[in-house]
Amino acid sequence: MDCKRSICIIKMKTEIKNAGIALMALVLSVSVVSALGISLEYTKSNPLQLYPGQSVVVPLNLQNYLGNEDVMVELSIVEGMDIARFSQTEYLLKAGTYDNYANLIVTAPTNALIGAEEIVTVSLTTVNEENSKEMVSLGSAMEFSFPVQIVAKTEQPAPAISNNWILAIGVIVVLLILWWIVSSMSK
């Protein structure tokens, strides 16, 4: 019985050792993970506000500032496809960069109801190169959402004449009157 037990223990040690070697091989063959990021000014507490029919370009800041390798990413719209689209969907993010911008075009429908809200969810996914020499290549993905609120179109009031202009015109008028008086006296 002891002999069978010791054979079992040897088999278990061998299996554990093989699993450890396989895990190390997997870790060593995985591509380097980069630190990707995406940011924009609109959030749940700061929604994008559009009036019906209005279209705006929202710049998305794509970042690979901690990565030590260039990364190809693909952008897609997960939610809000009826009001949002990208002008371009694939971007090469150079290692150590934080100043890459993608243009997201958001358009409120002309028949949108004032007060309505729609969520736009954007996905950023790393694209694995087809001819990668690595055995295993891990992709990563992240999503970012923000609300779009439909608001009433506000008319821009005509710019009022500022007090500085009124003061400047008043000084010019006073100077012209003084010049007229002085020139009349000298005759």
Phi, psi and chi 1 to 4 in degrees:
 res  aa     phi    psi   chi1   chi2   chi3   chi4
   1 MET       -  -37.6 -170.3  160.5 -164.5      -
   2 ASP   -64.1  -35.6  -74.2  -23.3      -      -
   3 CYS   -64.7  -43.1 -170.2      -      -      -
   4 LYS   -64.9  -38.3  -72.9 -177.1 -179.5  178.9
   5 ARG   -65.1  -42.8 -174.0  173.7 -174.9 -165.8
   6 SER   -69.1  -32.9   55.8      -      -      -
   7 ILE   -65.5  -40.5  -68.3  172.9      -      -
   8 CYS   -61.8  -43.6 -111.7      -      -      -
   9 ILE   -64.9  -42.3  -69.1  173.7      -      -
  10 ILE   -62.5  -41.8  -68.1  171.7      -      -
  11 LYS   -63.2  -42.4  -80.7 -173.8  175.7 -179.0
  12 MET   -63.2  -43.2  -82.1 -179.5   49.3      -
  13 LYS   -62.8  -39.3  -75.0 -176.8  179.9  179.7
  14 THR   -65.8  -42.8  -55.8      -      -      -
  15 GLU   -64.8  -41.1  -72.2  175.9   10.2      -
  16 ILE   -65.0  -42.7  -69.2  172.3      -      -
  17 LYS   -62.3  -44.3 -175.9  178.0  175.4 -177.9
  18 ASN   -63.5  -40.1  -70.5  -16.9      -      -
  19 ALA   -64.8  -39.7      -      -      -      -
  20 GLY   -63.9  -42.8      -      -      -      -
  21 ILE   -64.2  -42.5  -68.9  171.2      -      -
  22 ALA   -63.0  -41.3      -      -      -      -
  23 LEU   -64.3  -43.6 -177.9   61.7      -      -
  24 MET   -63.8  -40.7  -77.9 -174.2    9.6      -
  25 ALA   -62.5  -40.5      -      -      -      -
  26 LEU   -64.0  -46.0  177.5   66.1      -      -
  27 VAL   -62.5  -41.6  168.6      -      -      -
  28 LEU   -71.9  -24.4  -66.8  174.9      -      -
  29 SER   -94.1   -4.0   66.6      -      -      -
  30 VAL   -79.6  140.3  171.0      -      -      -
  31 SER   -64.7  156.2   60.6      -      -      -
  32 VAL   -66.6  135.2  176.7      -      -      -
  33 VAL   -83.7  133.7  176.1      -      -      -
  34 SER  -106.7  159.6   60.6      -      -      -
  35 ALA   -97.7   96.1      -      -      -      -
  36 LEU   -92.6  153.1  -63.5  175.3      -      -
  37 GLY  -150.0  158.6      -      -      -      -
  38 ILE  -142.2  136.8 -176.1  170.7      -      -
  39 SER  -146.5  153.0   66.9      -      -      -
  40 LEU  -155.9  168.6   76.1  145.7      -      -
  41 GLU   -79.7  -11.9   64.2 -178.5  -76.6      -
  42 TYR   -97.2  135.5  -58.1  107.8      -      -
  43 THR  -140.9 -177.9   61.2      -      -      -
  44 LYS   -60.4  -36.7 -172.9  174.6 -175.8  177.0
  45 SER   -87.3   -9.3   59.9      -      -      -
  46 ASN  -135.6   74.2 -177.8   31.8      -      -
  47 PRO   -72.5  156.1   26.2  -32.1      -      -
  48 LEU   -73.8  128.7  172.4   61.3      -      -
  49 GLN  -112.2  124.4  -64.3 -176.3  -25.7      -
  50 LEU  -129.6  148.7  -61.0  175.6      -      -
  51 TYR   -94.6  159.7   57.1   82.2      -      -
  52 PRO   -54.1  129.3  -27.8   36.3      -      -
  53 GLY    88.1  -10.1      -      -      -      -
  54 GLN   -76.7  142.2 -177.4 -177.8   13.3      -
  55 SER  -128.3  132.6 -174.1      -      -      -
  56 VAL  -133.2  155.6  -63.8      -      -      -
  57 VAL  -101.3  120.7  175.4      -      -      -
  58 VAL  -103.6  115.2  177.3      -      -      -
  59 PRO   -78.3  127.6   24.4  -28.0      -      -
  60 LEU  -100.5  127.2  -59.9  177.8      -      -
  61 ASN   -88.7  113.5  179.9 -130.5      -      -
  62 LEU   -99.6  131.8  -51.9  176.2      -      -
  63 GLN  -128.9  141.8  -53.9  165.0   -0.3      -
  64 ASN  -137.8   45.9 -175.8   17.5      -      -
  65 TYR   -74.8  -23.0   55.6   93.4      -      -
  66 LEU  -101.4   -9.6  -65.3  179.1      -      -
  67 GLY   -73.8  152.5      -      -      -      -
  68 ASN  -111.6   10.1   54.2    6.9      -      -
  69 GLU  -136.0  148.6  -71.2 -173.0    3.5      -
  70 ASP   -66.3  146.2  -63.4  -10.4      -      -
  71 VAL  -133.4  132.9  177.8      -      -      -
  72 MET   -90.8  128.9  179.1   65.3   76.1      -
  73 VAL  -123.9  154.2  -63.2      -      -      -
  74 GLU  -122.7  133.8 -177.1  176.1   25.6      -
  75 LEU  -104.1  140.5  -64.1  168.5      -      -
  76 SER  -145.2  161.2   60.9      -      -      -
  77 ILE  -104.0  121.6  -61.7  170.9      -      -
  78 VAL   -90.7  -38.4  177.1      -      -      -
  79 GLU  -138.5  140.0 -171.9  176.9   -2.1      -
  80 GLY    90.6   24.5      -      -      -      -
  81 MET   -61.5  -22.4  -69.4  176.3  -96.7      -
  82 ASP   -76.7  -16.0   54.3  -32.2      -      -
  83 ILE  -121.3   -8.8   63.7  168.0      -      -
  84 ALA  -130.8  149.2      -      -      -      -
  85 ARG  -156.6  159.3   64.5 -179.6  171.4   84.8
  86 PHE  -100.5  146.7  -77.4  105.9      -      -
  87 SER   -77.5  -23.5   59.1      -      -      -
  88 GLN  -152.0  144.8  178.1 -178.3  -22.0      -
  89 THR  -111.4  -18.5   57.7      -      -      -
  90 GLU  -116.5  137.7  -73.3 -167.3   -3.2      -
  91 TYR  -138.9  141.6  -67.1   86.4      -      -
  92 LEU   -97.7  116.6  176.8   64.1      -      -
  93 LEU   -98.6  113.8  -55.3 -177.6      -      -
  94 LYS   -69.5  147.8  -62.7  -74.8 -172.3 -176.3
  95 ALA   -59.7  137.8      -      -      -      -
  96 GLY    76.8   15.2      -      -      -      -
  97 THR  -105.8  152.5   60.0      -      -      -
  98 TYR  -138.5    9.7   56.2   88.2      -      -
  99 ASP  -119.0   38.6   56.7   -8.3      -      -
 100 ASN   -97.4  134.3  -53.1  -72.9      -      -
 101 TYR  -125.7  137.9  -70.6   91.4      -      -
 102 ALA  -115.3  141.3      -      -      -      -
 103 ASN   -97.9  118.2  -69.6  -32.3      -      -
 104 LEU  -101.8  120.5  175.8   66.9      -      -
 105 ILE   -98.8  119.9  -58.6  161.0      -      -
 106 VAL  -116.0  127.6 -177.0      -      -      -
 107 THR  -128.4  124.3  -55.3      -      -      -
 108 ALA   -79.7  133.9      -      -      -      -
 109 PRO   -60.2  148.3  -18.6   28.4      -      -
 110 THR   -65.8  -24.5   55.0      -      -      -
 111 ASN  -100.0   17.6   61.3  -10.8      -      -
 112 ALA   -66.6  141.9      -      -      -      -
 113 LEU   -83.8  135.9  -61.9  174.2      -      -
 114 ILE   -60.1  132.3  -55.5  -59.4      -      -
 115 GLY    95.4  -12.8      -      -      -      -
 116 ALA   -68.6  153.8      -      -      -      -
 117 GLU  -136.8  137.6 -177.5  173.7  -71.4      -
 118 GLU  -131.0  145.7 -172.9  158.6  -13.1      -
 119 ILE   -97.5  135.5  -57.9  -64.8      -      -
 120 VAL  -112.2  124.1  172.7      -      -      -
 121 THR  -117.9  125.7  -57.8      -      -      -
 122 VAL  -110.6  138.6  173.1      -      -      -
 123 SER  -116.6  135.1  173.2      -      -      -
 124 LEU  -115.2  122.0  177.3  139.8      -      -
 125 THR  -126.5  135.8  -52.3      -      -      -
 126 THR   -73.9  143.2   58.4      -      -      -
 127 VAL  -106.7  121.3  177.0      -      -      -
 128 ASN   -77.9  137.1  -62.5  -33.9      -      -
 129 GLU   -72.2  137.6  -65.6 -172.6   27.2      -
 130 GLU   -64.3  -36.5  -67.0  174.7   16.7      -
 131 ASN   -99.8   33.1   53.1    3.1      -      -
 132 SER   -65.3  134.7  176.8      -      -      -
 133 LYS   -84.3   -5.9  -64.5  177.8 -177.1  172.7
 134 GLU   -79.4  148.4  -60.7  165.4   -9.0      -
 135 MET   -68.7  -41.2  -70.9  174.5   33.8      -
 136 VAL  -127.9  136.0  177.4      -      -      -
 137 SER  -130.1  118.8 -174.9      -      -      -
 138 LEU   -91.4  133.4  -67.8  180.0      -      -
 139 GLY   -98.8  160.9      -      -      -      -
 140 SER  -134.5  157.9   61.0      -      -      -
 141 ALA  -145.2  152.6      -      -      -      -
 142 MET  -146.8  153.8   64.5  178.3   63.6      -
 143 GLU  -124.2  149.8  -70.3 -174.7   -5.6      -
 144 PHE  -138.9  131.5 -171.1   87.7      -      -
 145 SER  -121.7  150.1  -62.7      -      -      -
 146 PHE  -152.3  149.0   64.5   94.7      -      -
 147 PRO   -85.0  150.0   24.7  -27.3      -      -
 148 VAL  -118.3  118.3  176.5      -      -      -
 149 GLN  -102.8  137.7  -70.0 -179.7  -15.8      -
 150 ILE   -92.6  123.3  -54.1  -59.3      -      -
 151 VAL  -123.0  164.2  -64.4      -      -      -
 152 ALA   -73.4  143.2      -      -      -      -
 153 LYS   -72.2  127.6 -176.2  175.2 -178.6  177.6
 154 THR  -101.8  136.9   56.2      -      -      -
 155 GLU   -79.0  137.0  -65.7  -63.5  -37.2      -
 156 GLN   -78.1  122.6  -64.2  -77.4  -10.3      -
 157 PRO   -68.2  149.0   22.6  -28.8      -      -
 158 ALA   -61.0  137.5      -      -      -      -
 159 PRO   -63.3  130.5   13.8  -19.8      -      -
 160 ALA   -79.6  150.7      -      -      -      -
 161 ILE   -72.1  126.4  -62.9  175.9      -      -
 162 SER   -74.5  160.7   70.4      -      -      -
 163 ASN   -62.5  -29.7  -71.3  -22.6      -      -
 164 ASN   -64.6  -40.7  -68.1  -20.9      -      -
 165 TRP   -67.0  -40.8  -79.2  105.5      -      -
 166 ILE   -62.3  -42.1  -67.0  172.6      -      -
 167 LEU   -64.2  -43.6 -180.0   62.7      -      -
 168 ALA   -63.5  -43.1      -      -      -      -
 169 ILE   -64.5  -40.8  -68.6  171.3      -      -
 170 GLY   -61.6  -42.7      -      -      -      -
 171 VAL   -64.0  -42.0  168.6      -      -      -
 172 ILE   -62.7  -42.4  -68.9  171.9      -      -
 173 VAL   -63.1  -43.8  168.0      -      -      -
 174 VAL   -63.0  -43.0  168.5      -      -      -
 175 LEU   -63.8  -40.4  -71.7  173.8      -      -
 176 LEU   -63.2  -41.3  -72.8  172.8      -      -
 177 ILE   -64.4  -43.0  -67.8  172.5      -      -
 178 LEU   -64.0  -41.6  -73.2  174.1      -      -
 179 TRP   -61.8  -41.8  175.6   76.9      -      -
 180 TRP   -62.9  -43.5 -177.6   72.1      -      -
 181 ILE   -64.4  -46.4  -67.9  173.5      -      -
 182 VAL   -64.1  -42.2  170.5      -      -      -
 183 SER   -70.3  -29.8   63.6      -      -      -
 184 SER   -71.5  -35.5  -63.0      -      -      -
 185 MET   -73.0  -29.8  -65.9  176.0  129.8      -
 186 SER   -77.7   -9.8   59.6      -      -      -
 187 LYS   -82.3      -  -69.9 -177.7 -179.6 -179.4
